[in-house]
Every structure is written in C-alpha cells, then in structure tokens.
Amino acid sequence: MIDPETPHQRRMSTPPPTIRHPLRILVLTTSPSTPLPSLLEGSDLPLTTPYYSTTIPIWHDTISPTPAALETWQNEWRAPEAAEVMQSLGACIVVVRKPAAGRRNDGAEDGGGSLDDIRDTLTAIHKVISHHQDTALDRATAVVDNEPLLLVIGMPQPLRPLLDMSSDEWEDLGLDCGGWQWIDSEAKGKNEFGEKLGLERLQEALEANEWDGGDFTADEVDLENELGLRRDDNTVDDIAVERDDVVGIREAILGQDTLADEDDEGDAQVEELESMMLKMQAIKEKGAGMPEADRKRLAAKTVRDIMKTI
C-alpha cells in the first residue's frame, strides 16, 4: 500500500527531541515599572516546535540606564566570575518603554525614558557579552560559543508625544549597538520579508533560536562553505549568497528525492526562497559598515537562521 504521507509529513508526526539542559533567557528592564510581555512574565518558558521541545529558564533583572549605573554594571559583569553566567545565555532580551524623548535632558526624567538611555543600555550589554565571547574564543577554536539572541522590545508608552521613529530606524539603531533585533510590541501583521511582527515575532524568534548551545553541526559547517563564510583560519567572513546557492543547499540537506516529493508545495517554496534572498541581501548591506567582529557574529547568526528555515 502506498504511504499517502509526504516525507515532510512523516517528519512532523515524529515526536520532537527534548532539550533537557537548555540555555537561559535573561530579561532586563530599565525600570521596575516597565511592563513585560506575558510570554516573559514567568520563571520559565515552555517551547515546542516540530524540531524540539524544552522549557527555558528565565532570569529577570533591572538595569539602570544612567551612565554611572551602566559603568558599574559593566565592571561587575565583565569579571571572570560572571563568565559562566554569560556563557549560559541563549537569549538576552531588553524590555523598554518606547521613548518620549531623544536626549536625557529633553524631559525624559519624567518617566518617559530617552533614546539615549536605550542606546547606552544596549551598547553596554553588548560590550559585556562580546567581552566574554572574545575571552571564550581565545580559549577555543569554535566560531561562536553560545552566542545569545539579542532582542529589544518596545512596550507601550503612556506619555505623549512619543519620539517618532520608523521600524528601519529602530533596526539601524539595534545594529549599531551590537546586532539587536527590534520588536515593537504593538505592531501587527508581517513585514516585507514575510516575517511576523509584534509579539508574534517574539514567539517566532524564540522558537527559531538555538537553545542547546555547543559548536556548529556538520551541516552548519557545510552551509558556511556553500555560502563562502568559512576561511582556512576557521573564522566567519562576509555574507555572500546567490539564489542557486540556496537551492543547492536545500537539495544537499533535504535530498533531491524529498524535494521532488514536495512539488505540490512549489509555490510556497518559491515565496520562501525569495523572502530569504531579500533578507540575506538586507543583512549583507547592513553588515557592510559594521566592525569586523560584529560582522562575523552577524554572519554566524545568519547561518543558524538559514539552517532553521531550510
């Protein structure tokens, strides 16, 4: 009897493996009064996808955005004793209210917060994370050692008027501060790449993240070679990918027979491929002006994101 299920359906019907010792989420707010998305309010976050199931522990803390407090925080968290904590993070999420002012002296002290506060906070946290990553890389040959997902979530601001900033401006700010992804908690729908917006994007980003840590898998190393990301010195370089490359990667990983069995999903795959290409081009353009170390981290993260997609 012919099996009516496609290979994709058979994979979906298999119980996903359990990640028993996942990395952690660190949630930082710039004020005790900052509200949290319901997804992040508890002490853990259950996640179940077709590819894994796990429960992620969540740590909560408050980080003051004043210059003096940020300097103290950096000095404390750059200490060798903090390395183990930082290396156990799978995601660092900063939750802020949308700013009511650009500069600290423009009325932000009334509780609205400022863009300066957000920029300085993200930069300070990224410096600490980079410090511990660079220290780990000095001791090993891995390209990335538990590089955390970096998210900044903008929550509703009761004060008016708000500082007027487009989503592109927020994305540029995040990249300038070390590669943070901006999520507007009030946004709805999808962007031009077909990605979900708002808190649905938060859920999607967390589900797509790497929670079991460790070095790149063999498939990921092969993907780096296909994209021209890996050099002889075992480092990740610039991002360069063409449409035929992605098609070839899908065939190599999934198998030509599997792709043939999924011809009825061809239109959806074409749209997915085009969306991936647009996103890759946008990442390449934004990464061009970044420092080398940050560009390498962005390229490595892109590899992991593509592995989740294909």
N, C-alpha and C positions, 0 to 999 in steps of 0.2 A: 504494500500500500504506500502511495506517495505521501510523504510528510508535507502537509499544507503550510507549515510554518517556514518562513524565511530564516536564514542564519541569524539575522538581526533579532527576530522574534524569539528564537531559541536562546540567544544570549540574554535577552531581557527576562526570560522565565526562570533563569538560574538565580538562586539567592545570591546577593552580592556578598563578597567577603567582608568580614568585620575588622576594622582597625581598632585593636584593643588598647593601644597606648598612643593616642593621638597627640599632636602638638596642641598648644593652648591658644586662646584668644585673649589679648589684653585690650580692654576697653578703657579709654582715657577720656574724661570730660574736663573742660576748662573751668567749670563751676559746679558746685554741688546741686545747683538748681536746674542744670541743663537736663531736659528730658531725654530718655533713651527710647529707641525703637523697641517695641515689645519683644522682638526676636533676641535682643541682647540684655533683657532685664534680669534674667535668672543667672544661676551659677553654672549652668551648663546648657549646651545646645545640641539636641539630637539631630543628626543629619542622615538621611537615607537617599541614595541615588541608585541607578542601575549598576553602578560600579563599586560601591562600598556602602557600609553603614557604620556609624560611630557616634559617640557622644563627646562633644568638645567641651572641656572645662573652660570657664570664662573667669578671668580675673578683672576686677573693677578697681579703678583708682582715679584720683583727681590730680590734674597738673595745672598749677597756676601759670597764666601766660605772661606775668610780669617779667622783665628782663632779669632781675635779681633771682627770682624763684627758678627761672629756666636754667640759669647758670648753675645754681645749687643742684638742681635735678640732674643736669648733665654730669657734673662732677661725681655725684653719688652713683649714677648708673653706668659710668664708664669704668668703675672699679672692677678689678678681676673677679671679685666675689659675685658680681651681677652677671657674669658671662653665662653661667649655666641657665639662669632665668631667661636671658635674652635669646639663647640658642634653643629654648624650648617653645618659642612662639611660632605659631603658624600664621597668625594674623595680628596686626596692630590696628585698632580702629579708634580714631579720634572723633568724638561727637561734640559738635559746637552748635550754638545758635547762629543763624545767618547774621552777618554783621550789620550793624546800623550805622557804622562809620568806617572810613578808610584808615584814619590815623587815631592813635590813642588819645590825643588831645582834642578830638572833634566831638566830644560828648559821649565817648564810649564808656566812660567810667560810670554812667548812669545805669549800666546793666545790659547795654546793647552789644558790648564787645566790639572789636575793631578788626579790620583786615590785617593790620599789623600784628595783633595778638595771634591770629590764626597762622599767618606766615611764619612768625618766630617760633611758635609751638611746633609746627610740622618740621621745620628745619632742625630744631633742637633734637627732636625724637629721632629723626633720620640720621643725624650725626652720631648718636649713641648706637643705633642699630648698625650703621656702617663700621663704626669702630670695632664692635665685636665680630662682625663678619670678616673684616680685614685681618683681625687677630687670628680667627679660625683658619682663614685661607693661608696665613703664614705657616700654619702647622700641618696643612694637608694639601692634597692636590685636587680636591673637589672643586668644581666650578662655582657651586653655590652650596653653602652649608645652612640648610633650614632658613632660606630667605623668606621672611614673612610677607604676607599680603598686606599692603598698606592702603587703608581706606579712611577717608574723612567724610563724615555725614553731616549735612546741614539740616538742622531741625528748625521748626517754625520759630519766628521771632515776633513777639507781641508789639515791640516798638515800631513806630513808623516815623519817617520813611525808612525803608531798607536801603542799603547800598546796592545800587543797580549793577549787577554783573551777569554776563551771559554764561552759559554752560561751557563754552570754549575758553572763556577767561578763567573759569574755575579749574578746568583741566590743565591749562597752561601753568597756573599757579601751583597745582599739585606736582607737575613735572619739575618745575623749578625748585621745589622744596624737597625733591628726592624721589619722585615717582609715585606720589599718592594719587589714588583714584577718587574723584569727587562724586558723591551721591547726594542728590537733592531729595530729601525725604518726601517732599510734596509733589515731585514730578510723576507723571503718568505716561503710559504708552511705551513707545520704543524710539530709539534714535536712528540716525541714517544708516547705521551698521546692522540694524535689526536687533540690537540689544535692548533688553528691558530697562526701564528707568525707575527711579524711586526705590522704595523698599523691596520691590520685586527684584531689582538689580542687586541689592544687598544679599538676598537669599541666593540668587544665581551665582554671584561671585564667591560666596562661602562654599557652595556645593561644588564649584569647579576648582577650588583650591587644593593644594597638596597638603594632606594632614599627617602622613606617616613619615615625613622627613627623609633623610638619607640622601645618597648621591643620585645622579641621573641613572635611569634604567638604560639597558642596551638600546631599546627603541628610541629613547630620547637622544642618545649619543648618535645613532644613525640619522635621526632627524636633523641634528646640528650639522652633520656632514652634508646632508642634502641641501640645506639652506646656506651652506658656506659660513656657518657661525663658529666652527671649531678650528683652531690653528694648531700647529705642532706643539706649541707650548702649553696646550691644554686650557686655553682661555677662550672666552666667547668674544667675538669681534662684532662687526656691524651687522645690520639686518638687511638681507637681500633675498627676495623670493619672487619667483615668477609663477604664473598660473599653472604651467606644465609641471613645475616642481611639486605643487600641492597635489595635483592629480597623481603624480608618480609616488608620492609619499603614501597617499591613501591606498593605492594598489599594493605597495610593498607591505604595508601593515595589515590591511584587511584581507588582501588576496584578491586576485583578478576574478576568481570564481564568485567570491562573495559579492563583489561589485556588480557582476553580471546578473546575479540573482536579485539584485535590488534595482533593476532597470525601471521598475514601476515607480520608484521614488526619485527618478532622474531630475525632474523639475526642482524638487526641493533641494537636491544636492547641488544643482547649478546655482540656486539662490544662496545656499550656504557658502559655496565656494567664492562667489562674487563678494559676499559680505566679508569673508575672511580676507580677501585680497585688498578690499578697501581699508579694512582695519590695519593690515600689515603696512600698507603704504602710509597711512596716517602716523603709525608708530615710528616708521623709518624717518619720516620728515621731522617729527618732534624730537626724536633721539639724536638727530644730526648735530644739534647745538649743545648737547649735554656733555659734561665731563666724561672722560673715558671710563672711569669706574662705574658711574651711574649708567652709562650706555650699555656696558657689559651686563649689568644686573637687569636692565630692561630687556635686552636680547634674550637672556636666560629665562626670564619670566615669560616672554613671548613663546619660547619653545614649549614650556609647560602648558600654556594656554592652548596652543595648537594641538598638543597631544590629547587634551581633554575633548577638543572639538572633533578630531578625526577618529 
